[in-house]
Amino acid sequence: MEPNTLLDALLDEAGMSRIGLAARVNAAGKFRGRQMRYDHSSVIRWLRGQRPRGIAPDLICDVLSERLGRSVSLDDIGMGLPGTGGHASPLAGFIERSTALWRGDGQQREGLARAPLLAGMAAIGPVWEWENPPEDLDVSRAGSLHVGRADVEVLRVARTHYEAMYRQTGGVATRGRIVRFLAEHTSPLVRGAYTHATGRELHRAVGGLAAVAGICAYDSDAQGLAQRYFHQALRLAKASGDRAFGGYVIALLVNQAVFVRDFRQAVAFAEAGIRTAGAHISPALATDLYAMQAKAFSRMGDQAAAHRCMLLAESAAARIRPADEPAELGYVQPGLVEAQLAEALISLGDWVPAQTYATEAVRARAHARGSVHRLATLATADLGRGNPEQAAAHSLAALELAKGQEAQRLRDRFTKLRGLLADHGSAAGRDAVEQIDASLALPL
């Protein structure tokens, strides 16, 4: 069940409590000759995504319309029936839903962090809509707050700032900050007044922020919430008209699909990103998509497809010119493809080439977070080749680099390494296990 962030946001705007809404709906029902007994708990269920029966949704609209002094529809309160659209354009409705989510997440509303992963058409639909017509021919908007290029530039600087913070301190520490920025600073801008040209740039900049918010949620193990932020970023990419940025967001969805072990979806999403970009695909994006496809195929046991994608990833990596790449693809640094392919080879049990690739990845310069993952991959390859002492040394080097970072994904890496080291039973391994246990004992 999807949390109803739209109703939550309208209640806040109206300055109305949950018990206040229930009482007013009961009174409106009595006026129509209906006996209703809604209470505080009823409204909590609505906010959690339950749609009340009968005329109650219409009464909620009437109560909020009177309080706010404007017409409020079923779509506005998140209770529209499937297949029925509101009067707002799809993009305008999307903006209202997005800003409501930012507000709810910023206030740590119950249920959002635990929102389940979407499956089926709900998961595939945003990718299909990004890839296919219709396009947004006019993204201008009327509003009271005028938005200009200077406002857009602030958002671009903010994305760079929060991305750097994520890499230095992890998604757990960064998530609250970027979500508050979205809710408090970005919402008024995206709901403001801007021309079509400024709107294109604005949606591109906001999409970059939504993508980083999704990465932080992913790193905090709020997978359903991360997926929703990635879907937002993909819709904003379409509104911006920037296909390269959309491809980057597809790569984030592919990475998440690999993590949750939905390997077929990972392959399909990567193919969509490659297909849509066509001959003009960014070499860095192609490198990442092919490498992740190789990982997905390897974990499905398809050695031939994995090797084919590995070759394509290496070929694309040779064409990367960092100065020509979108800012978001700066994570495709030297050594990344080697680290990705090492992980694919580990899944296939090809330990010798896996160790060779992992060693090359560690030798390449990377930020601390990337180096932690690369050292963890190398330690895994070391163990696969029967070198527990080397594995322990590389694990401790990774543990040292990870100090100061709060990231569930890094904890996952160390938890897995701990289990592998413990299985080998060497003295060096036991020492590394003790130090990893001490680190994991600290709560995030």
VENHU-V251421 format. One record per pair of residues at least 12 apart in sequence whose ideal C-beta (glycine too) atoms are under 7 Angstrom apart, sorted by the first residue. I is the first residue (numbers start at 0). J is the second residue. D is the distance in whole Angstrom. If there is no record, write none. Layout:
((I/J/D) (I/J/D))
//
This chain:
((0/47/6) (0/48/4) (0/49/7) (1/48/5) (1/114/7) (2/46/7) (2/47/6) (2/48/6) (2/103/7) (2/108/7) (2/110/4) (2/111/5) (2/114/6) (3/45/6) (3/46/5) (3/48/5) (3/77/4) (4/99/4) (4/100/5) (4/103/4) (5/75/6) (5/76/6) (5/77/4) (5/95/7) (5/96/6) (5/99/5) (6/45/6) (6/46/6) (6/76/5) (6/77/5) (7/46/5) (7/99/7) (7/103/5) (7/108/6) (8/99/4) (8/102/5) (9/63/5) (9/71/7) (9/75/7) (9/76/6) (12/67/7) (13/63/6) (13/66/4) (13/67/6) (15/66/6) (17/39/5) (17/42/4) (17/43/7) (18/38/7) (18/39/5) (20/42/5) (20/62/7) (21/37/4) (21/38/5) (21/39/6) (21/41/6) (21/42/5) (23/62/4) (24/37/5) (24/55/6) (24/58/5) (24/59/6) (24/62/6) (25/37/6) (27/58/5) (27/61/6) (27/62/6) (28/58/6) (33/54/7) (47/110/6) (50/78/5) (56/73/6) (56/76/7) (56/78/4) (59/76/6) (60/72/6) (60/73/6) (60/76/6) (63/76/7) (72/85/5) (74/92/7) (90/135/6) (90/138/6) (90/238/6) (93/234/6) (94/189/6) (94/190/6) (97/231/5) (98/186/4) (98/189/7) (98/190/6) (100/227/7) (101/178/6) (101/181/4) (101/182/4) (101/186/6) (102/182/5) (104/178/5) (104/224/7) (105/178/5) (105/179/5) (105/182/4) (111/224/6) (112/221/5) (112/224/6) (114/223/4) (114/224/5) (114/227/7) (115/223/5) (116/222/5) (116/223/5) (116/226/6) (116/259/7) (117/226/6) (125/230/4) (125/233/5) (125/234/7) (126/233/7) (126/249/7) (126/252/7) (126/268/6) (126/271/6) (129/233/5) (129/236/7) (129/237/5) (129/245/6) (130/271/6) (130/275/5) (135/237/6) (135/238/5) (137/195/5) (138/195/6) (138/198/4) (138/199/6) (138/202/6) (138/238/5) (139/193/6) (139/194/5) (139/195/4) (139/198/5) (140/192/6) (140/193/6) (140/198/6) (141/192/6) (142/190/6) (142/191/4) (142/192/4) (143/192/7) (144/187/6) (144/191/4) (144/192/6) (145/191/7) (145/192/5) (146/188/5) (146/191/4) (146/192/6) (146/193/4) (146/197/6) (146/201/6) (147/197/7) (148/197/6) (148/200/7) (150/188/5) (151/197/7) (151/200/5) (151/201/5) (151/204/5) (154/185/7) (154/204/4) (154/205/6) (154/208/6) (155/204/5) (157/180/6) (157/208/6) (158/204/7) (158/207/4) (158/208/5) (158/211/6) (161/173/6) (161/176/7) (161/177/4) (161/211/5) (162/211/5) (165/211/7) (165/214/6) (165/215/6) (166/366/5) (166/368/5) (168/403/6) (168/404/6) (168/405/6) (169/218/6) (169/404/4) (169/405/4) (169/406/3) (169/409/7) (170/214/6) (170/215/4) (170/217/7) (170/218/3) (170/219/5) (170/406/6) (171/218/7) (171/219/5) (171/405/4) (171/406/6) (171/407/7) (171/443/5) (172/405/5) (173/215/5) (174/215/4) (174/216/6) (174/219/5) (177/208/7) (177/211/6) (177/212/5) (177/215/6) (178/212/6) (181/208/6) (181/212/6) (185/205/6) (185/208/6) (188/201/7) (189/201/7) (189/205/5) (199/239/5) (199/240/6) (202/235/5) (202/238/4) (202/239/4) (203/239/4) (203/241/5) (203/244/6) (205/235/6) (206/232/5) (206/235/3) (206/236/5) (206/239/6) (206/244/6) (207/327/6) (209/228/5) (209/231/4) (209/232/4) (209/235/6) (210/229/7) (210/232/4) (210/248/6) (210/251/6) (210/327/7) (212/228/5) (213/225/5) (213/228/3) (213/229/5) (213/232/6) (213/251/6) (214/251/7) (216/228/6) (217/255/6) (218/406/5) (218/407/6) (218/408/5) (219/407/6) (220/407/4) (222/255/7) (222/259/6) (225/255/6) (226/255/7) (229/248/6) (229/251/5) (229/252/5) (232/248/5) (233/245/6) (233/248/5) (236/248/6) (242/275/6) (242/276/6) (243/281/5) (243/284/7) (243/325/5) (244/325/6) (244/327/7) (246/272/5) (246/275/7) (246/276/5) (246/280/7) (246/281/7) (246/284/5) (247/284/6) (247/325/6) (247/327/5) (247/328/6) (249/268/6) (249/271/6) (249/272/4) (250/272/7) (250/284/6) (250/287/5) (250/288/6) (252/268/5) (253/265/5) (253/268/5) (253/269/5) (253/288/7) (253/291/5) (254/291/6) (256/268/6) (257/291/6) (257/294/6) (257/295/6) (262/295/4) (262/298/5) (262/299/5) (265/291/6) (265/295/4) (266/292/6) (266/295/5) (266/296/7) (269/288/4) (269/291/6) (269/292/5) (272/288/5) (273/285/7) (273/288/6) (281/324/6) (281/325/7) (281/328/6) (282/315/5) (282/318/4) (282/319/5) (283/319/5) (283/324/5) (283/328/4) (283/331/4) (284/328/6) (285/315/4) (286/312/5) (286/315/4) (286/316/4) (286/319/7) (286/331/6) (286/336/5) (287/331/6) (289/308/5) (289/311/4) (289/312/4) (289/315/6) (290/312/4) (290/336/5) (290/339/4) (290/340/6) (291/339/7) (292/308/4) (293/305/5) (293/308/4) (293/309/5) (293/312/6) (293/340/6) (293/343/4) (294/339/6) (294/342/6) (294/343/5) (294/346/7) (296/308/6) (297/343/4) (297/346/4) (297/347/5) (298/346/5) (302/347/6) (305/343/5) (305/347/6) (309/340/5) (309/343/6) (312/336/5) (312/340/7) (313/336/6) (316/336/5) (319/331/7) (332/365/6) (332/369/7) (333/363/4) (333/364/7) (334/359/7) (334/360/4) (334/363/3) (334/365/6) (334/373/7) (337/356/5) (337/359/4) (337/360/4) (338/357/7) (338/360/4) (338/372/7) (338/373/5) (338/376/6) (340/356/5) (341/353/5) (341/356/4) (341/357/4) (341/360/6) (341/376/5) (341/380/6) (342/376/6) (344/356/6) (345/379/6) (345/380/6) (345/383/6) (350/380/6) (350/383/4) (350/384/5) (353/380/5) (353/383/7) (354/380/4) (354/381/7) (354/384/6) (357/373/7) (357/376/5) (357/377/4) (357/380/5) (358/377/6) (360/373/5) (360/376/7) (361/373/5) (361/374/6) (361/377/5) (367/400/5) (368/404/7) (370/400/5) (371/397/5) (371/400/5) (371/401/5) (371/409/6) (372/412/7) (374/393/5) (374/396/5) (374/397/4) (375/397/5) (375/412/4) (375/416/6) (377/393/5) (378/390/4) (378/393/4) (378/394/5) (378/397/7) (378/416/6) (379/416/7) (379/419/7) (381/393/6) (382/419/5) (382/423/6) (387/420/7) (387/423/4) (387/425/4) (387/427/6) (387/428/5) (388/425/6) (388/427/5) (390/420/6) (391/420/6) (391/427/4) (391/428/5) (391/430/7) (391/431/4) (394/416/5) (394/420/6) (394/431/5) (394/435/7) (395/431/6) (395/434/6) (398/413/7) (398/434/6) (398/435/6) (398/438/6) (405/443/5) (407/443/7) (410/439/6) (413/435/5) (413/438/7) (413/439/6) (414/439/7) (416/435/7) (417/432/5) (417/435/5) (417/436/7) (420/432/5))
//
